[in-house]
Amino acid sequence: MLTVALPKGRIAKETLEIFETIFGDSFKFDDRKLILDTPKFRFLLVRNQDVATYVYHQAADIGVVGLDTLEEQGLDVVRLLDLRRGVCKVAIGMKKGEKLDLTKPELKVASKMVNITKKYFEERAVSVEIIKLYGSIELAPLIGLADMIVDIVETGTTMKQNGLEVVQDIMTSSTYLIANKNSYVAKKDEVLDIYEKINKVIKAEQNA
């Protein structure tokens, strides 16, 4: 049996739909339950930020999580497959009309993605002060807390509604199927079997 960690919300629903397509069965969590047991799988419903942690510590054999979260956390897991869902970008946002000038001294950047932000600016040899925020990040440039933000952007609507605009994309993210390194060895046949089945579904969708 494989244990599968899924993030709560839309991604879990979409992943279970893939399993339904593959196996022809219904995969649904009972109301408020966090564990779903089936003959071949045990599904765990966890916070998006915790998926890779469950997989890394082998509490789950495989999991589904956004590439942005993987890059931010840097945990050593096997990245098996891009599921081509939940596509979004990590981008720099500034007040409308402002331009990104990396030569300015003492730049302040607000973000919950500290490591992605740090890596981006370090690669460009730019010194910045990173202010970690957990929500309402768009406020930071509006009230002078930061010069810019680094955040997830799907449509850009939230930024626009708050007087900001995307000035630079940092990376494109989508959901990935990942595996624990030990599970990948100990349960290789099972892991590769589900990988191949899911890959067929993804390829069929692309060719449709």
C-alpha positions in Angstrom: 0.0 0.0 0.0 1.2 3.5 -0.9 0.5 6.4 1.4 -0.2 9.6 -0.5 -0.1 13.1 1.0 -2.5 15.6 -0.6 -2.8 19.3 0.1 -6.3 20.4 1.2 -8.5 22.1 -1.4 -8.5 22.2 -5.2 -5.3 20.3 -5.7 -6.5 17.3 -3.6 -9.8 17.3 -5.5 -8.0 17.3 -8.9 -5.6 14.6 -7.9 -8.3 12.3 -6.6 -10.1 12.9 -10.0 -6.9 11.6 -11.7 -7.1 8.5 -9.5 -10.7 8.0 -10.3 -9.9 8.2 -14.0 -7.2 5.6 -13.6 -9.0 3.1 -11.4 -12.6 3.8 -12.2 -13.5 4.0 -8.5 -14.7 6.9 -6.3 -12.1 8.5 -4.1 -13.7 10.9 -1.7 -12.9 11.9 1.9 -15.7 11.7 4.4 -16.7 15.0 5.9 -13.9 16.5 8.0 -11.9 13.2 7.8 -8.1 13.6 7.2 -7.5 9.9 6.2 -9.0 8.0 3.3 -8.2 4.3 3.2 -8.7 2.3 0.0 -7.4 -1.2 -0.9 -4.3 0.1 -2.6 -3.8 3.5 -1.1 -4.0 5.6 2.1 -4.6 9.3 1.4 -3.7 11.9 3.9 -5.2 15.4 3.7 -2.6 18.0 5.0 -1.7 21.6 4.6 0.0 22.4 1.3 3.1 23.6 3.2 3.3 20.2 5.0 3.1 17.8 2.0 6.8 17.7 1.3 7.6 17.4 5.0 5.3 14.3 5.3 7.0 12.8 2.2 10.5 13.7 3.3 10.0 12.1 6.7 8.4 9.0 5.1 5.0 9.6 6.8 3.9 9.4 3.2 5.5 7.6 0.3 4.4 10.0 -2.4 2.7 13.4 -2.4 1.4 16.2 -4.6 2.7 19.7 -4.0 3.4 23.0 -5.8 6.9 23.5 -7.3 7.1 26.9 -5.6 6.7 25.2 -2.2 9.4 22.6 -3.1 11.8 25.3 -4.1 11.0 27.4 -1.0 11.5 24.4 1.4 14.4 22.8 -0.3 13.6 19.3 1.1 15.4 16.3 -0.5 12.6 14.4 -2.3 12.3 12.8 -5.7 10.4 15.0 -8.2 8.6 12.4 -10.3 6.2 14.3 -12.6 4.8 17.7 -13.5 1.0 17.3 -13.2 0.4 20.5 -15.2 -2.2 21.7 -12.7 -2.3 24.7 -10.5 -0.1 26.6 -12.9 0.9 30.0 -11.5 3.9 32.3 -11.3 6.1 33.6 -8.5 6.5 37.3 -9.4 7.7 40.7 -8.2 4.9 43.2 -7.7 5.3 47.0 -7.2 3.0 50.0 -7.0 1.5 50.8 -10.4 3.8 52.9 -12.5 6.9 52.1 -10.6 9.9 50.4 -12.3 12.1 47.7 -11.0 15.6 49.3 -10.3 18.0 46.8 -8.9 20.8 49.4 -8.5 18.9 51.2 -5.7 20.5 50.8 -2.3 18.6 49.4 0.6 15.8 47.7 -1.3 13.1 46.1 0.9 11.1 43.1 -0.3 8.0 41.7 1.5 7.3 38.0 0.9 6.3 34.7 2.6 8.7 33.0 0.2 12.0 34.1 1.8 14.3 31.5 0.2 13.0 32.0 -3.3 13.3 35.7 -2.9 16.8 35.5 -1.4 18.0 33.2 -4.2 16.7 35.5 -6.9 18.4 38.6 -5.6 21.6 36.8 -4.6 22.0 35.5 -8.2 21.8 39.1 -9.4 24.3 40.3 -6.7 21.6 42.6 -5.2 21.5 43.2 -1.5 17.9 43.4 -0.2 16.2 43.3 3.2 13.5 40.6 3.1 10.5 41.2 5.4 8.6 37.9 6.0 4.8 38.3 6.0 2.2 35.6 6.1 -0.7 37.3 4.5 -2.1 40.6 3.0 1.4 41.0 1.4 -0.1 43.6 -1.1 -0.3 46.1 1.7 3.4 46.3 2.2 4.3 48.6 -0.7 1.1 50.7 -0.2 2.1 51.7 3.3 5.8 52.0 2.8 6.8 48.8 4.6 8.5 47.5 1.5 9.5 48.6 -2.0 8.1 45.5 -3.6 6.6 42.1 -2.9 7.3 38.6 -4.1 4.2 36.6 -4.3 2.2 33.9 -6.1 0.3 35.3 -9.1 -2.4 33.4 -11.0 -4.4 36.0 -12.8 -2.9 39.2 -11.3 -6.3 40.4 -10.3 -5.5 40.7 -6.6 -2.4 42.9 -7.3 -4.4 45.1 -9.7 -7.2 45.5 -7.2 -4.7 46.8 -4.7 -2.9 49.2 -7.0 0.1 46.9 -7.8 1.3 45.3 -11.0 3.7 42.5 -11.9 7.1 44.0 -12.9 9.1 40.7 -13.2 8.4 37.0 -13.2 10.7 34.9 -11.1 9.5 31.3 -11.8 6.6 29.4 -13.1 5.1 26.8 -10.7 2.7 23.9 -11.1 1.8 20.9 -9.0 4.3 18.0 -8.9 4.1 14.3 -7.9 7.0 13.7 -5.5 8.3 10.6 -3.7 10.3 9.8 -0.6 13.8 8.6 -1.5 13.6 5.5 0.6 10.1 4.7 -0.6 11.3 5.1 -4.1 13.7 2.3 -3.5 11.7 0.0 -1.2 8.4 0.4 -3.1 9.8 1.1 -6.5 7.4 -1.1 -8.5 4.4 0.5 -6.8 5.7 4.0 -7.1 6.7 3.6 -10.8 3.3 1.9 -11.6 1.3 4.9 -10.3 3.8 7.3 -11.9 3.3 5.6 -15.3 -0.5 5.5 -14.9 -0.7 9.2 -13.9 1.7 10.1 -16.7 -0.6 8.5 -19.3 -3.5 10.6 -18.0 -1.5 13.8 -18.2 -0.2 13.0 -21.7 -3.7 12.1 -22.9 -5.0 15.5 -21.6 -2.3 17.3 -23.5 -3.0 15.5 -26.7 -6.8 15.9 -26.4 
